Amino acid sequence: MFHDFIERERNLLLKEYKSDEYVLEPRGTDDEADDLLVGAEVLTRNEALSRAIAWWERLLGDVEADAQASLRATRRSG
């Protein structure tokens, strides 16, 4: 289930420039077509991608830390 969520969000961001979390809209003229409205900020596609990657790294790091803590607790009690 978690994998399906990650894949769905990835595809929305990379292929459709959408997210369940934010509305991403192309902004500007044809010359500025790389700008996206992300929430209330205008970002380049590279900036938006960098922020998305950093967000996923933090989130997955937290999930991994929680899983390791749960595993240690289970080993201690079992």
Secondary structure as the mmCIF struct_conf table of DSSP 4:
data_model
#
loop_
_struct_conf.conf_type_id
_struct_conf.id
_struct_conf.beg_label_comp_id
_struct_conf.beg_label_asym_id
_struct_conf.beg_label_seq_id
_struct_conf.end_label_comp_id
_struct_conf.end_label_asym_id
_struct_conf.end_label_seq_id
HELX_RH_AL_P HELX_RH_AL_P1 PHE A 2 ASN A 11
HELX_RH_PI_P HELX_RH_PI_P1 LEU A 12 GLU A 16
BEND BEND1 TYR A 17 TYR A 17
BEND BEND2 ASP A 20 GLU A 21
STRN STRN1 LEU A 24 ARG A 27
BEND BEND3 GLY A 28 GLY A 28
HELX_RH_3T_P HELX_RH_3T_P1 ASP A 30 GLU A 32
TURN_TY1_P TURN_TY1_P1 ALA A 33 ASP A 34
STRN STRN2 ASP A 35 VAL A 38
TURN_TY1_P TURN_TY1_P2 GLY A 39 ALA A 40
STRN STRN3 GLU A 41 THR A 44
HELX_RH_AL_P HELX_RH_AL_P2 ARG A 45 SER A 77
#
